[in-house]
């Protein structure tokens, strides 16, 4: 995302007092990021399938 990462956006929205369900969808499995997301209130953290696995069946 240009200019701001997903976790930065999530933090910014929380600081503004906006509260709604957040689901992270990432192309890479990252345990520290998923822990951080859940601590900030994300309801889920999913790893998306790679484009290669989707296109090469």
C-alpha positions in Angstrom: 0.0 0.0 0.0 1.6 3.3 -1.0 2.6 5.6 1.8 1.4 3.5 4.8 1.6 -0.2 5.7 -1.5 -2.1 6.9 -0.3 -2.1 10.5 0.3 1.6 10.4 -3.2 2.2 9.0 -4.7 0.0 11.6 -2.9 1.9 14.4 -3.9 5.3 12.8 -7.6 4.3 12.7 -7.5 3.1 16.3 -5.9 6.4 17.4 -8.7 8.2 15.7 -11.2 6.3 17.8 -12.5 4.2 14.9 -13.3 0.7 15.9 -14.4 -2.0 13.5 -13.3 -5.6 12.6 -9.9 -5.8 10.9 -8.7 -8.8 9.0 -5.1 -8.8 7.7 -4.5 -10.5 4.4 -0.8 -10.9 3.5 1.3 -12.6 0.9 3.9 -13.6 3.3 3.7 -15.6 6.6 5.1 -13.4 9.3 4.6 -14.5 12.9 5.7 -11.3 14.6 3.4 -9.2 12.4 0.5 -11.5 13.0 1.1 -11.3 16.8 1.3 -7.5 16.6 -1.9 -7.4 14.5 -3.8 -9.5 17.0 -2.6 -7.4 20.0 -3.9 -4.3 18.2 -7.3 -5.9 17.9 -7.4 -7.7 14.5 -10.0 -10.4 14.4 -8.0 -12.5 11.9 -4.7 -12.7 10.1 -4.6 -14.7 6.9 -1.9 -15.6 4.4 -3.1 -15.4 0.9 -2.2 -18.0 -1.6 0.6 -17.0 -3.9 -0.2 -16.0 -7.5 1.9 -18.9 -8.7 -0.2 -21.5 -6.9 -3.4 -20.0 -8.2 -2.2 -19.7 -11.8 -0.2 -22.9 -12.3 -2.8 -25.6 -11.7 
